[in-house]
């Protein structure tokens, strides 16, 4: 790349993705999409020409990297292994530990990911003594925030902000056991039971390096899942995330211990489920959960959809259809937001031309949709994640509403949307999702057929657009995306061109109004207030005022009113009509 910045400039971001504008780092993230979104937030009027991964291992460069200073990476060699870690924050942690005569080891996922040359997420440190004091010292040195996670067990967290504004968590914990070997051998999986000491020695008491090379998930011992049943979910999630296989003995222990999955707190189960759903290709991981018997205890409302039959144009039962909608949704979003067209799943059987049609119709909303879905809803869980939840659960009301016409045998699911919205809300409450997340899912499931209803009309009026967004609120964009995925999953290879193009036309118009004409048709500035109506027409406060204002506002959004005077005249006609 012509304007590629020097390694010295990229070194602080080793293990992460960076979005570049010229030779400047405009955004940083743990994924390419996150880096690009950060760049859009930081420099909204410019487009990042490239998004690149800064490897943990220093790569060759045409530039003389040593001129003008040392590269800010420290290469650590252990036998035939080489790990390269950013000196920030590793060097400061070592220095502070040494000054306190404390031994510190980098452990777990950070070591694993460095060996795999993957982006480094959170850093975990094991400390022989004084873990909380060391964590506070690190927070002070970096100007970060310190939090005590478990004083009794000696665990604390340091939250740092990088120059690009991304969050980095450093967790410090007292050794579990008499020494590091005891600590590592009680961890969940061998590939997480790795440690790096301050001198650069790589410690591997359970054979994690061999399992990394073989790309397998192996439990450190037979009792790991009974000690913490959430680890069963983590095994499935890590296998999907890393592209590894769960070793047969470990798989048999999961099947044996699945009965214990009800023991952990709902919050911990939720967090692991969320991490799994956030992965691309989440459906495969969900199917693996189901094969182990782990899905039914977590999402029983989804499990009971197996065997719930549907009439054509549906091709699958409700369970398979629900998984297919989630899978197709990922491709719908990627087709709109990503620079390169994704490879659609062959399961849906959607004609290739349909994806091209989708890109032509909605690609211009790429930045808007991307930023919309990146907005946090609660606890670090963004709109994209909540949309995937809604897609998975969108038809959970069909089992309770199933009926069959005695005359023609067709199957119906009358009112399955509102019924399903409440079923999903109860399950999400049990999993301790926030009220904002639950409200959002309730709207998406309750309204997921609305774009299909709009597509049946000859044309989409401004009044219909206004009413659509009044019903869906800030989830209106999400409902559009869910509806498209639902349509493609339903028809698959039997997709009808005319029907599909009409659905795309409605989607394009709804997104246009949302992103380009918002203050014209969705949230027009009010020309009248309640006081205006009361003063002009000698009205008393009451529900009548609210109804009048809403009727006026809808007429304004529909383009039937031009100014304050026409709004007052319209109000007078409404009052005269009600008096007759």
Buried (B, 14 or more C-beta within 10 A) or exposed (E): EEEBBBBBBBBBBBBBBBBBBBEBBBBBBBBBBBBBBBBBBBBEEEEBEEBBBBBBBBEEEEEEBEEEEEBBBBEBEBEEEBBBBBBBBBBBBBEBBEEBEBBBBBBBBBBBBBBEBBBBBBBBBBBBEBBBBBBBBBBEBBEBEBEEBEEEEBBBBBBBEBEBEBEBBBBBBBBBEEEBBEBBBBBBBBBBBBBBBBEBEBBBBBBBBEBBEEEBBBBBBEEBBBEBBBBBBBBBBBBBBBEBBBBEEBBEBBEEBBEBBEEBEBEBBBBBBBBBBBBEEBBBBBBBBBEBBBBBBBBEBBBBBEEBEBEEEBBBBBBBBBBBBBBBBBBBBBBBBBEEBBEBBEBBBBBEEBBEBBBEBBBBBBBBBBBBBBEEBBBEBBBBBBBBBBBBBBBBBBBBBBEEEEEEEEBBBEEBBBBBBBBBBEBBEBBBBBEBBBBBBBBBBBBBBBBBEBBEEEEBBBBBBBBBBBBBEBBBBBBBBBBBBBBBBBBBEEBEEEBBBBBBBBBBBBBBBBBEBEEBBBEBEBBBEBEBBBEEBEBEEEEBBEEBBEEBBBBBBBBBBEEEEBBBEBBEEBBEEEEE
